[in-house]
């Protein structure tokens, strides 16, 4: 029903945020991963999942489509509720959850508070095939600008700069200016390296 909310960030806590959208304040429950991804700027957009129960309507917010998709897959498993799914996405990044399920890493899934051996096995059994479909959900939406980023990185590597350090600097530049040209990325990176 509500697929995303975009508006003014009014309040930011590790477990929830309040977004003012045209005078209406929406409380969104978030994971620690989303909390770390939310920039401290006035306007933000979060993808949402609305959970309707007999006694409550709860909105969950996610910084990426992939995280929301993984959350939805997790709550589809018998014995995994919204709070356990949120704890899972707070303890591990969406990528770690995805890989843990894809590689059938029972110990990793079981390391999350509230998940026992049987639930961990059920999560893997139920989601192993489905999780691979989520694998590139975010990567596909950002692939367009990645070619510039990749070209800039290889150019910096050819110039003799450390690969890891270059990646960090270029990642920062691309996050601020997603449409930056290869030349702009390289020029800005050279100033910071």
NORSUL-V862917 format. One line per field, one symbol per residue. ss: DSSP state (2 for helix, 1 for strand, 0 for the rest). phi: phi as a letter, one per 20 degrees, with the letter a starting at -180 (. if undefined). Layout:
ss->???
phi->???
//
This chain:
ss->0001111111110001111110011111100222222000001111111111000011111100222222222220000002222222222002222222220002222200000022222222222222222200222222222222222222222200002222222222222200000222222222220
phi->.debccrefebccgdbcddeclndededfcefffgfeffecfecccfcceddcgdadcdddcfcffffffgfffffefndeffffffffefcfgfffgfgffelegfffffegndefffgffgfffdgfffffegdgegffdggeffffffffffffffnefffffgfffgffffecfeffgffffgffffee
//
